[in-house]
Amino acid sequence: MKDWQDLLDERERRQLLRRLVPSSGRAPALAVRDGREYVDFSSNDYLGLSSHPALVAAAREALDRFGVGSGASRLMSGDLAIHHELEDSVAVFKGCEAALVFNSGYQANTGILPALFGRRDAVFADQLCHASQLDGALLSRARLLRFRHNDPEHLERMLMKHRGSYGRALVMTESVFSMDGDLAPLSALLAACRRHRCLLMVDEAHATGVFGPQGRGCVEAEGLAGQVDLVMGTFSKALGGFGAYLAASRTVIDTLVNTARSFIYSTALPPPVIAADLAALRLCLAGETRGEELLRRAAALRDALRGKGWTVGGESQIVPVVVGESALAVSLSKSLADRGFLALPVRPPTVPEGSARLRFSLTAAHTDQQVAAVVEALGAP
């Protein structure tokens, strides 16, 4: 149970977030709180696409053509041609037979697993899998077994011990882990799945748009396109829009259309959102995004922070500075805010006890000068 100080800290954090608004007319790396402008290092708008003219124009055109809302679920009258156009584009983008769009990453993960797995099945999940993945596994009522983070050998031992006791089995991971910023060993995990007759599900939420050729994700970057059974991702981070997708076989997608409750019983995403998502995919396919440049800048940030003496993790645009105690993470965050930088603290239960951190999210909108300035503002431990 949280103590009163934790509750007060959480209330303060929520109040801070409520006061944040985009800095009108300025770069998306900036935000305003109570009239003061800050450099925002907590956004997942990794490519700065949320304010890109192509996305804005596409959303505006769809708004004029279709109106604000879709009016019904996809299985009723809310199913528009533009939804299918986006799904066809995702399938091409991810190198799979078909795709299905969900209203959010959470709804995708909590809808897919219960639709495909049940009481007689097992889900083997990386210990640091996202909460939505774990919630989906729990809702499926399959046996949930967790292997050590990014440890294929531990997974192998668990599969040898437990796989034979269950009908279907799923191995589940993120490709880029949202709080640690490190990468899953996808090839090794896929090999283990093939040896033990398991499906592999990879959550590409924080990789889509940044990693791989044309921002197609880590699955494509490792040459595994079309081999991973279930590839899930979101439009709400690097792609600057909203919603989520699953890319898979046509059989899996057809099954989910008729069984995934979070898809069946949700009003379809509004056409302007779908149009913006389509525009973001087109920018990626045209090579107009800056994933490689963003990753180079993130590597420079990690090196600079380590040079100051901080414990820094990650291999991606997510750069965690692990400080251990929650109170220290909160104090450092407040100190940075005093200097004009927003880098919010992440504390248990979001991360394990003793691993509280500042989570720096680098975006294409950040300048080299802003990155150097935040390192200087943080100082040394």
Number of C-alpha atoms within 10 A of each C-alpha: 5 10 7 9 10 15 12 12 14 14 12 12 14 11 11 13 12 10 12 17 14 15 18 10 8 10 14 24 23 22 23 16 16 9 11 10 17 21 23 26 25 19 21 20 22 30 24 22 26 22 16 16 11 18 26 18 15 20 24 19 16 19 17 10 11 14 14 16 15 18 15 16 16 19 15 12 12 19 18 14 9 15 22 15 13 22 20 17 17 25 21 15 21 23 18 22 17 21 28 25 27 27 20 20 24 19 20 27 26 25 26 28 25 23 20 16 22 20 13 13 19 25 28 24 24 23 16 22 20 19 13 16 27 22 16 22 28 17 16 23 17 24 18 15 17 19 21 13 15 20 15 21 14 14 24 19 13 15 23 13 10 13 21 12 12 14 15 19 26 25 23 24 27 29 27 26 23 24 22 21 22 20 18 21 16 21 15 15 21 20 14 22 20 11 11 14 15 22 18 24 23 23 28 24 25 28 30 30 31 27 26 18 16 24 27 24 26 28 26 20 15 13 11 14 18 18 15 22 19 22 25 26 29 29 27 22 24 27 31 23 26 20 21 22 26 31 28 25 18 15 10 20 21 14 14 22 18 12 16 21 17 22 25 18 13 16 20 25 24 23 27 27 24 26 25 29 26 25 25 26 24 18 19 21 16 10 13 12 24 19 26 17 12 22 20 12 20 24 17 15 22 25 14 17 22 15 12 15 12 19 16 20 18 20 16 27 31 29 27 25 23 20 20 16 15 21 16 15 24 20 12 22 22 17 16 20 17 12 15 18 24 25 26 24 25 20 22 15 9 13 14 11 12 13 18 25 30 27 26 26 23 27 29 23 18 22 13 11 8 16 19 14 15 21 17 13 17 17 14 12 9
